[in-house]
Amino acid sequence: MKTHTLERRQILAAPLREVFAFFESPENLARITPPWLDFRILTPRPIQMKTGTVIDYTVRWLGMPVRWRTLITTYEPGRRFVDEQITGPYSLWHHTHEFEPGEGGTAMTDRVVYMMPFGPLGELAHELMVRRQLEEIFDYRAGVIGRIIGSGGEGGGR
């Protein structure tokens, strides 16, 4: 199976403390996820972000609900956290969120390492639509985050 990587970097015109607080709140995921995914958190709230936190949610893909469970495997307040898929649509999903103070705000980097299920069929689906959909999701996120927090510009892109 082939490993894929999606990486995005965004400069946000807000202090690190504020940016990290926004991202460590799972409730904000729905705010930055495209409406067409119909993202819903199933885990009872409040959700305390820490190493070992499990979050259950659903998304819609091709009109069908898909359950997804992630585990926070790394949590370093003010610096980074990592969520990894326990169950869900991918064979592997490892999403690192990193934050660095910088001139004029905070640099935020998303790095997703993922693998498709179903061998060659999964790879074909990746080439035909999944890669593009993930890029659209992260483009949407960047736009919404920039409007909510304030954008200091884009960096590093894809």
N, C-alpha and C positions, 0 to 999 in steps of 0.2 A: 504494500500500500504506500502511496505517495504522501509525503507530508507537505502541507501548504502553509504559507505564512502571510498574514495581512498585518501591515504596520502603518500606523498613523501617528503623526505628531501635530499638536496644536498648541499655540501660544495663547494663553488666556490672560486678559487684563484684570487679574484679581490676585490677591495674595494666596500663597500656598495653603495656608490654614483654611481659607474659605473654599478653595477649589477641592481640596481633599475632603472636607466635610460634605460637600455636595455629592461626590462620587462614592463615599463610603456609606451613604444612605441608600439601601436597595430600593426604597420607595421612589427614588428619582429615576430608576431604570425606565419606568413606564413613560416618563416625561420626555426621554431622549430616544425612545424606540419608535420607529415609524408606525402610524396608526394601522396600516394594512397588516401588520403582524399580530394585532389584537393581543398584545403582551399583558399577561395577568400574573401577579404574584399569588401563589397559593399558601405560602408559609404565613402563619399567624403573625401579626405585628404587635408590638415593635420587634424588629429584627436587629439584634446586636451584632455588629460586624466585628469579627475576631477570627483567628485561626480556628478552624473546626466548625464554623457556621455552615449549615446546609440550607440552601434556598431552593424551594420548589416553585415552578411557574409553568405556564403554558404559553405557546405562541401558535399562530395559525400559519400553516404553510400549504399552499395550494388549496386553501379553504378548509383544511382539516386541522383539528387541534393536535398539537404535539406537546407532550409533557417533557419537561426538562428539569433535571436536578443538578445543582452545582454545589461544590464544596470550596470554601475559602481555605486554601492550603498555605497561604502566606499572608500575613497581615503586619505591616510595619507602618504604624500611624505617621502620617505626614510624608511618607516616602513612596510606598507601593503596597499593592495587594494583588493576589492571584486567585482567580476562580477557575476551577477545573470541573468539567462535566463528569458526573457520576453516571447518569443515564440521560439519554437524549438522542438527537438526530445524527450525531457524529461518532466516528470510531474514537476520535481524540479531539478534545477542545481544551486548550490551555491558554487562558487570557490573562496577560500581565498588564496591570495599570500602573504606570510610573509617573511620579510628580517631582519636578525640580524647580526651586525658585530661580527666577531669572530676571533680567532687566525688563522692567515694565510688566511683570506678572509672574505667571507660572507656566512652565512647559509641561504638557501632559502627553504621555506616549501610551498608546494602546498597541500591544503586540499579541496577536492571536496565532497560535500554532494549532493546526487542525488536520484531521484526516477524514476522508469520506468512507462510509461503509459500502458494502456490496462490490468491492473489487473494481473491475473494469467498468461496470455499469455506474458505480458511484463516481468514478473519474470522468465518465462521459457526462453525467449530470453536472459535475463541477464545471467542466468546460462550457457546457451549453447554458447553464443558468446560475448555479450556486455561487461561483466566484463573483459574478456581476451583482447578484442580490446582496452578498456580504458587502461589497463595495458601496452599493446604494444605501445599505443600512448605516454604515460608518460615515458616509457623506451626510446623510440625514442627521446623525448624531452630532457631527461637527457643526452643522448649521444651527441646530437647536442650542447646543452648548454655548456657541458664540453669542447667540441672542440672550440666553439666560444669564450667563456669567460675564460676557464681554470678551470679544476676540481681540487679541493683540496681533493677529496675523496667523498665517499658516506656515508650518515648517515641515520639511521632510516628507509630507504627503504619503503616497503609496510607495 
